[in-house]
Amino acid sequence: MVEKGDRMFSKDIGIDLGTANVLIYIKGQGIVLNEPSVVAIDADTKRPLAVGTEAREMLGRTPGKVKAIRPMKDGVIADFEITEIMLNHFIRKVNGRSFLARPRILICCPSNITQVEKNAIKEAAERTGARKVFIEEEPKVAAIGAGMDISKPSGNMVIDIGGGTTDIAILSLGGIVTSSSIKIAGNVFDNDIMKYIKDKYKLLIGDRTAEDIKFTIGTVFPGSLNEKMEVRGRDLVTGLPHTVTVTSDEVEEALRESVYTIINTAKAVLEQTPPELSADIVDKGIVVTGGGALLNGFDQLLAHELKVPVFVAESPLTCVVEGTGVLLDNINLIDNNSLNY
């Protein structure tokens, strides 16, 4: 028999509220939800029809009156009402019908967002019935989730390439020393691929197809992958369905400008770092997390350009939410920290 106190204790929830996916961690249970950040609504009544995986299946395939919306943009709330609907749906899904235990929620956000944006995220979480809401910065939580010990006076560097933002941070003594957050990440990569194919082949493809290309044959390190893929879309000239063959080299060319923006931002963060911490990073290397870490050749390219060893986290897609799990286990430390905005 679970004591009521224990049950309340186990309802602490960690949320990685991402632009592409929402992941939820419940203390004592681990990761209980990993679904796309998409809500399908009826355009006439504004009533939600589907949330998460079911809604993502509708992206680009919906009849006129059904709209599939991504309420998060660049790591922040673009549509408050829809974000609230989405969070409510997911928390109800994992929390069951038991609302006796109002959870404490730890939620992650990009490192360089404004106080207003932080307050919006906090308010959306509070309105789901949370007892208390903590906000923590994503690169710090990603580093903890990747197994880095950031508590010591020694430099650690993490590059978290998500769906909407890339967060780059140097951490020491449990905090962020220098950081940068840019709005170039997975979604921009997809758009780069769509634009490249439209310009080169006069072929229109959707987000889903671009993402498939990225993960199936995509690379960012020239010559490291030599794959081909048939891509179907709508011919801009004839208006009819058409198929072309796309290569890994073409994807590398499509992504090059965005990828080098991330690399130059990482260089800028390193240039602002105190020399002692820089020396630690040369020894330890850089850890890459987030979905972008899975892109072929990214670690090789970063190592080549930054002249520092680069490692991909063991489970890059779940680092942030696993980090919330570690912090929830030490919630007393959070309570005493400046996380409660």
Beta strands, then each sheet from edge to edge (+ up, - down):
strand 1: 13-17
strand 2: 21-26
strand 3: 30-36
strand 4: 39-42
strand 5: 48-51
strand 6: 66-69
strand 7: 72-73
strand 8: 76-77
strand 9: 104-109
strand 10: 132-137
strand 11: 156-161
strand 12: 166-172
strand 13: 175-182
strand 14: 203-204
strand 15: 228-235
strand 16: 241-247
strand 17: 286-289
strand 18: 310-312
sheet 1: 3+ 2- 1+ 9+ 10+
sheet 2: 5+ 4- 6+
sheet 3: 7+ 8-
sheet 4: 13+ 12- 11+ 17+ 18+
sheet 5: 14+ 15- 16+
end
